[in-house]
Amino acid sequence: MTEASHSAGRIRKTFLLLLGAVFCFRLWFSGTLPLSGDEAYHWEWSRHPAWGYYDHPGLTAYLILFFTRLLGRSTEWTVRLPALAMLTGTALVAYAWARRVARERQKGTEAAERAGLLAGVLVLIAPVFAVFAVYISTDPPAIFFNTLSLYLLRRALDDGGWADWLAAGAAVGLALLSKFLSFLMFPAVLLFVLCSPPDRRWWRRPQPYAAALCALAVLAPFLWWNATHDWATFKFNFVYRQTARGFSPALAAEFVAGQALALSPLLFGGALAGLWKAAQGWRRNGDRDGLYAALSALIPLGYFLCVAWQRRVGLHWPASGWAPALVWLGVQWAEPPPSPRARRWRRAALATALLLTIGLHAERFGWRELGREVERRRAELAAARAARGLSAAGAAEGGVFVMAAEYGLAAGVAFYTPSQLPTHLWSARRTHGENYRFWDDYPRLRGCDAIYVSKKEAQAEAARAALRERFREVGEVERFPVFAAGREVRAFYLIPCLDFDGRGPPG
């Protein structure tokens, strides 16, 4: 036992050292790439903190606000730090979950630590999770709290303590406060309780109902925000974005291929094979752990597969479903492989996932240069106003505001102007990014000048007609090229506009 305990301790230290090394690398890496438009949009949320937004619930905004306020500035790595914290936490939960399952299956202390190590490593190197460790959105907290909820619910079903049930309820509430797609854990857990005779007793116990009330209490601020904002988040998620194209096998095939890419092809195959074995274990031997893992993963994956027959599914939408699959795979791979061929296949799966994860990161050019140019042009317009004797007072600093044709562009310009200027969305209503409608107050900008920014020349030229209806004078489209290593890599388009009449964009 002493030798086994020593070996288990060595495995645990190995995992923690590996986790720390990956954390430090990602902490550095997250500050090397400019924010994407969506990331900047979520940062804009944190400048307008609320429990709900047009697109999603509001936990991500408060996480960004917490870390940027704690560290005193908004930079790429401080904005992305919540994502890194959430995915590091997901690896820790996967480690604890797999270790617990292995112990319950009486595999021994060393085997349990090995299962935890493998599950944690699989979460660290799976491309979809690795990307979300350095990419801030609603997905990192949703992945973490969804995984934590499933783990705590599994503990609560086994141990039955009030603390476990209430902690699980709070985690469920936080998962829903991160992203609506977390609701898919409910049918998985309910079906497990229905199918597992030893767990049906919980229908007659008060703890699950107290956990549900706890989850509702955590979610209550978000529900209140929606009740006072015409249920905007519910309409966006359940009405506006639910557009089907009709029956399309091509979209379903695209979904499967996308999931293979998200997990890496060999790991994707291994995870599906592991879930099949889990389901077979339940059918043959009543394996509760296998049933719980299979339902926790297959319910969300199956749901999105059904959706994919009629509309395009985002590659990342089912991400939370893969966490329990990788936990179960870690438990299975902790056992000696049945053959040398199986050992080589497992190593190849791990190596492929790691290489694909490294290859998915790409540079984005131009945001810093654009931000400096927009700030310079805004200062020029403000100086020109002052020279004409026009007041700089009002809702816009210097009497000049900045607006963009797309929500991601508006947010990116706001983040990368040196003084992080407020920006406005100038476009007809669209499906995404509509929270600017709650922030923009165009009547207060009457009499101000503006700079319009676009990523496409044709879009900028088309916008001039609408801008002429709102401004006394609209300048020509000005092309701003961005260079890297001596060659042009992209261009943005700016239009100066004078004397705004206070009416918002048409449409």
N, C-alpha and C positions, 0 to 999 in steps of 0.2 A: 504493500500500500504506500510505503514511503517513496519507492521508486516511481509509482504511478502518479502520486501527488506532485513529485518533483517535475516529471515530464509534463503534467497538466499545467503547472505554473510556468514552465518554459514556453508552452504553446500560447498561453494567455499573454505573456510578456511580448512574444513575437507579434501577436495581433495588435497590441496597443502601440508598439513601436512602429509597425507598418501604418497604422491609422494616423499616428502623429506625423510620420514622414509625408504621407499623402496630403494631410491637412496643410502642412507648411508649404508644400509645392503648390497646391491649389490656391493658397492664400497669396503667394507671389504671382501666380499665373493670372488670377482674376483681375489684377491691376494692370495687366499688359495689353488688354484688348479694350477698345472703345465699347460703350454700351450700345446694344441694338436699339432700334426704335421702340420695341415693346418694353425692354428693360427701362428705358428712359421714361416711358409712359407710367410704369409702376412707381418710379421715383417721383413723378409728378403727383401721383396719389398721395405720397407721404408729405407733400407740401400742402395738400388739402385733406388732412386726416379725417376719415369718416368710417363708420362701421360697415358701410356698403357703398358700392359704386355701380355704375350702369352695367359693367361687364361681369363683375365678380364680387364676392364678399370682401371685407376689408382687412383681414389679418395681415396680408403681405405689406400693406401700407404702414401699419404700426410696427412691424418688424424692421422695415427700412428706416422709419423714423427713429426707432430706439437706437439702432447701431450708428446712424449718422450723427445723432445728437450725442451719444455716448463718446464717440471718437472726435466730435467737434467739426466735421466737415463732410461734404458729399463728394466722394471720388468713386472711381470705378470699383475699387476693392471694398470700400465701406458700404456701398450700395449692395454689392453682391455678397457681403459677409453673412446675411441671414440665410442665403442659399447654401453656402458652405456649412454653416452650423446645422441646418436641417438635414442635409445629406450625410454629414458625419454622424449625426444622431441616428439616422436610419440604419447606417452600418452597425452602430452599437446595439440598436434594438434587434436587428437581424442576428447578431452574435448571441445576444441573451435568449432570444426565441429558439434558435436552433440548439443551443446548449441545453435549454430546459427540455425540449422534446427528446433529445438524445438521453438525458438522464431518466426521463419517465419511461423510456424504452429499455432502461437498465443496460446501457452500453458501456458504463464505466466512466470515471472522471476524465481520463485522458481522451476517450472517444468523444465525450461531450464537448470538451474544449476544442477538439479538432473540428467537430461539426460547427461550432460557433465561429471558429477561424474561417472556415471555408464559406459559410454563409455571409459573413462580413466582407470577405474579400470579393465574393461574387457581386455584392452590392457596390463595392468600390470600383470595380472594373467594367461592369455592364455599361455600355455607351450611354444609354438613356439616363442613367443615374449619375454618371460621371459628368455629363454635360450640364445637368441641372445643379451640380455642385458649384458651378461657376457661372450660372445664368439665373438671374433673379426673375421670378414670375410667381404666379399663384401655385405652380406645381411643386416647388421644393417643400413648403409647409404642408401642402396636401399629401405628398408622398410620406413625409415623416409622421404626421399625425394619423394618417390612415394606417400605416404600419404599426404605430404605437397602440392605436385603438384595438386592432386585431390581436396584438400580443396581450394587452391587458384584459380584453374580453376572454381570451383563452385561459388566462390565469384565473379570472373571476369564475369561469365555468368550472374549473377544477377545484379551486380552493374555497370559493364562496364567501370570502370575507367582505365586509362592507367597504373597507378601504379600496380593495381591488375594483369593486363595482363602481364606486363613485369616481375613482381615478379614470376608469374606462369611460364613464359618462362624460367627464370633462374633456378627455382626449377626442371623443366622438364630436363633441360640440366644436372643438378647435379645428378638427378636420373639415367640418361643414363650414366653419368660418373662413376656411382657406379657399375651398373650391366646391361647387355644387356636386361634381362627379363623385365626391366621397360618399354620397348616398348609396352607392352600389355595395357598400359593406353590409347594409341592412338585410337585403335578401340573402346574402351569403350566410350571415350569422343565424338568421331566422330559419333558413332551410337546414342548417346544421342541427339546430335544436330540435326541429321536427323529425329529422332522420336518425338522430342519436338517442336511443331509449334512455341511457343514464342521465341525459341532459334535459329531458322533458320536464323534470321536477321543477325547473326554474320558472315555468309558467305560473306556478302556485306560490312562488316566493316573492317577497317585497323588493329584494335588492335590484333586479333588473328594471323595475318601474321607477325606483329612486334614481338609478343611473340615467334613465330616459329623461327624467325631470332635470337632472343636473346638466345633461346635454342641451336641453331646451333653454335653461337659464343662461348658459354660455352663449347660445345663439340669439338670445332675446334682443341685444342691441342691434344686430343686423336686421332682424324682423321689424323692429321699430323704425329703423331708417327706411326700409322699403315701404312700410305702411305710410310714411310721410313723404315718399317720393314716387307715388303712383306705381309701386311694385315694379320699379324699373329693372332690377336684376332678374326677377322672375320672368318678366316679359322678354328680356333679351335671350335668356337661356332656354326658355320653353316655348317661345312663339317666334321671335324674329329670326333666330338662327336655324330654326327647324325647317329648312327647305330641302325637299327630296328631289332627286333627279329621275326617279323611276328605277326599275330593276336594272342593276348594272353589275354583272359578274366581274367586269374589269376593275371596278372600284373595290370589290371584295378581294380580288387578287392583289391589288395595290396595297390594301390594308395588311394582308399577310406578309407581303414582301417588306413593308415598312416595319412591321414588328420584328421580323428577322434581322433587319438592319439595326433597330433600336436595341436589341439584346445581343447582337452578333449572331451569325447564322448557326454556328455549332452550339453556342450556349442556348439559343432559341430551341434547337432540336433537343438538347439535353433537358431543358426545363419542361418541354411538352412531354417527353418520355417519362420524366419524374412524376408529373401530374397524373399521367396514365397509370403508373405503378401505384400512386397514392389511391386513386379510385379503385383499382383492383384490390389493393390491400383492405379497403373498407368492405368491398363486396364479399371477399373471401373470409376475412378474419375479423371484421368489425373494427378496423383500425381507426379510432377516433381522430388521431393526429393527422393521418392521411386524408380523411374526409374533410377536416377543417381546412387544411392547406389547399386541397383541390377546389373546394367551394369558394374560398377566399380569392383564389386566382382565376378560376374558370368563369365565375359569374360576371365580373367586369369584362374579361376578354371575350366571352361569348356575347355579351350585350353589344359590344362595339363591332363584333363580327356581323351581327344582325343589322346594325345601323349601316355598316359599310356596303351592304347590298343596294342601298338607295342614295347614299351621299358620301362625300369624302370625309374620312375620319383623320383627325390630326394624329401624327405619329406618336405624340407624347400623351394623348388622352388616356390610354389604358395603363400608363406607367405604374400606378399604384398596385395594379393587379400582379405585376411581376415580382414584387417584393416577397409575398408569401411563397411564390413558386421557387425563388432562389433560396429562401430559408429551407424549404423542403429538399431542394437539391443539395444544399450543404449537409443536411442530415444523411442523405443517401451516400454522398461521396465521402463522408467520414469513414464509412466501412471500406475494407480493402476491396479493390476492383477485382471482378471475377476472372480477369485474364490480363496479360500484358497488353493486348490490343485495346482493352477498355481503359487501361492506364494511359496509354498514348493518346487516346481519343480525348480523355479528360484534360490532359495537358494542352493538347491542341485547341480545345474549346477555350481554356483560360487565356492562352496566348493570342488567339484570334480576337477575343473580346478586348484585350489590352491594346493590341495594335489598332483596332478600329476606333477605340476611344481616343487614342493619340491623334489619329488622322482626321477626326471630326472637327477639330478646332481650326478656325480660319481667321485671318486678319480682316479687319474692316477699316477702310480708309476714308478720310475726309472730314470726319465730324469735328475734330479740334480746329482744323483750318476754317471750316464753315462757321463755327461759333465765333472765332476771332473776327472773321470778315463781317458777319452780321452785326456784331457789337461796334465795329469801326463805322459801318454804314449808318447805324442808328445814331452814333455820336455826331456824324456829319449832318444828318437831318436835324438833330436837336440844335446844333450850332447854327444851321441855316435859319431855323425858326427864331432863335434868339436874335440873329442879325436882322430879321424882318420885324422885330419887336413883338413877336407872338409870345404869349405866356407859356411857360413850361409846366405850369401847375395842372393838376387833373389826375385822372386815373392812370395815365401812362407816364413813366419817368421821362423827363425832358420833352413831354408832349409827343413822343414817338413810341408806337407799339409794334410788336413783331407778330406775324401770323403765318401759318403754313397750310399747305393743301392736304396734308395727311397727319393723323394723330401721332404716329411714330416720329415723323419729321419735326412736328411742333415740339414734342418732348425732347428730341435729340438736340435741337437748337437751343432750347431752354437750358439743358444740362451743360452744353459745351460753350455757351457764351461765358466769357471770363467772370461776369458778375451774376451768372445764372438768372437771366432776365425771365420774367413771366412771358409766356407766349399764348397764342390763341389759335383755334382751329377755324380755318376759313374753307368750308366745303359744304356741299349738300349732305343731308343725313345719310349715313351708311350703317352697316351692321356693327362694326367695331369702333372703339375709341370715342364713343359718344358721351363720355363723362365730361368732356369739355363743354357740353351744353349746360351743365350745372355750374361751371366755373366762369364761362365767358359772360361778361356784362357789357355788350357793345354800346348801349346807349350812353354809358359813362365815358366812353372814348370819343364822343362827338367833338369835332374840331381838331382832333389829333392827326398827325401824319403816321404813316405805317411803312413797313417793309414786308412784302409778300415773298415767301420762299417756296420753291418747288424742286423736285428731283428730276422733272421731265420738262423739256422745252415745249413740247406740244401742249402739255397741261398748263404751263405758264401763259402761253399765247392765248389759249382758250379762256383763261381766267381774266384776261384784261377787259373783256367786254363786260363781265359782271362787276369788276372793280370800278369801271367808269360810271356805273349806276350808283355807286356808294361814295366815290371820292371826286372832288372837284378837278383834280389833275392826276393822271396815271402815266408814269414813265414807261420807257421801253424795257423789254426783257433784257436783263444783263446776265451774261454767262460768267460763272465763277468756276474755273477749272481747278482740280486738285491733282498735285503731282506727287509721285513716290519713286525714288531711285531715278529721278530725271525723266520720267515718262508720265503722261497724263493717265490717271486711273479712273477718274469719274468727273462729273461736273454737276453743279447746282445752278439754279436760275433765280434771280432776285428782281423784284419790281418795286421801285419807290412809288409811294402813293401819298398825295397831299390832301388835307382838309376832309376828314371823314364825316359823313352825315349822321352816323350813329345807328344805322340799320345793319342788321346782321347779314350773313351770306344768304343768297337766294336758295330756296329749296329746303 
